[in-house]
Amino acid sequence: MSKKQLIMESALELFAKQGFEATSVQQITEHSGISKGAFYLSFKSKDELIMALIDHFMMQFVSDIDHIVNDPDNTGEELLRKFYYTTFHSFQKHSDFAKIFIKEQAHTFNEELISKGRHFDQLIDDITLSMLDQLYGETIQHTKYDLIYCIKGFMHVYSHLFLFFNVPLNLDVLCRSLAEKTNLLAEHSTIPFITDELYEKFRKTGHDEMTAGQIIEIMEQKIEELEESIERESLVLLKQDVLERSLSPAIRKGLIANLRSLPHCRWIVYLLENCYKQ
């Protein structure tokens, strides 16, 4: 385990017990058994560490649900069930962090934390909208934005039940129940509240596209981590293509497909696919 990973895991344990504000860099370094100098070689400040933790967990979450939505084998109610299953399984797997993030968002005035939350929230909206378009197409043209917020409401309320109230969780039943409810709303809702104009107004807050330079930086980090392999070679070629746009769409698709099955590359796959859409 690298020092950076050790710091992040130690900090997470302390944040879970004490919250962000009550935890000091001194406590983190003592808990992880490293010097303050080693801490500041990895992170410029505690705030940078907090943002790195948020990025780490939210990138995993976003890329996991994006993987489900873009898998051509997932269709109909099975796609909805897997979407909800992935969502709640992720909350369950990272429950300590999820609790901290939800609590801190409710009480903080940290603009960077609020902006970070809005950014990832919008990414989830985009993936959810893509799923709804696949499932229902033009039949929900006037109610699709309301459906996004209904789905987010399900995710928010039901995750709170097992994160904060220790409600026994039968994940399979929950996901089938929510898939059924979503279908009913899609099929029978007729009165929209959220218009195109209102939704675009929401989008203008906290949704900045990642630049090509930022994507390349993430790819370079992953290239360093991987041993010689077809996945590493695919990343090298795609990194060059992000700069030059010299590959054909078919070759790009094949190279991205080489990465798709690797869980630790799903965030890069998500970023690349959105980059090539622009």
PEPEHU-V258186 format. One record per backbone hydrogen bond with DSSP energy under -1.0 kcal/mol. NH is the residue of the N-H (numbers start at 1). CO is the residue of the C=O. Records with the same first field share a line. If there is no record, write none. Layout:
NH = CO + CO
//
This chain:
6 = 2
7 = 3
8 = 4
9 = 5
10 = 6
11 = 7
12 = 8
13 = 9
14 = 10
15 = 11
16 = 12
17 = 13
18 = 14
19 = 15
23 = 20
28 = 24
29 = 25
30 = 26
31 = 27
32 = 28
33 = 29
34 = 29
39 = 35
40 = 36
42 = 39
43 = 39
49 = 45
50 = 46
51 = 47
52 = 48
53 = 49
54 = 50
55 = 51
56 = 52
57 = 53
58 = 54
59 = 55
60 = 56
61 = 57
62 = 58
63 = 59
64 = 60
65 = 61
66 = 62
67 = 63
68 = 64
69 = 65
70 = 66
71 = 68
74 = 71
79 = 75
80 = 76
81 = 77
82 = 78
83 = 79
84 = 80
85 = 81
86 = 82
87 = 83
88 = 84
89 = 85
90 = 86
91 = 87
92 = 88
93 = 89
94 = 90
95 = 92
98 = 94
99 = 95
100 = 96
101 = 97
102 = 98
103 = 99
104 = 100
105 = 101
106 = 102
107 = 103
108 = 104
114 = 110
115 = 111
116 = 112
117 = 113
118 = 114
119 = 115
120 = 116
121 = 117
122 = 118
123 = 119
124 = 120
125 = 121
126 = 122
127 = 123
128 = 124
129 = 125
130 = 126
131 = 127
132 = 128
133 = 129
134 = 130
135 = 131
136 = 132
137 = 133
139 = 136
140 = 137
141 = 138
144 = 140
147 = 143
148 = 144
149 = 145
150 = 146
151 = 147
152 = 148
153 = 149
154 = 150
155 = 151
156 = 152
157 = 153
158 = 154
159 = 155
160 = 156
161 = 157
162 = 158
163 = 159
164 = 160
167 = 161
174 = 170
175 = 171
176 = 172
177 = 173
178 = 174
179 = 175
180 = 176
181 = 177
182 = 178
183 = 179
184 = 180
185 = 181
186 = 182
187 = 183
188 = 184
189 = 185
199 = 195
200 = 196
201 = 197
202 = 198
203 = 199
205 = 202
215 = 211
216 = 212
217 = 213
218 = 214
219 = 215
220 = 216
221 = 217
222 = 218
223 = 219
224 = 220
225 = 221
226 = 222
233 = 229
234 = 230
235 = 231
236 = 232
237 = 233
238 = 234
239 = 235
240 = 236
241 = 237
242 = 238
244 = 240
245 = 241
252 = 248
253 = 249
254 = 250
255 = 251
256 = 252
257 = 253
258 = 254
259 = 256
260 = 256
262 = 259
265 = 262
266 = 263
269 = 265
270 = 266
271 = 267
272 = 268
273 = 269
274 = 270
275 = 271
276 = 272
//
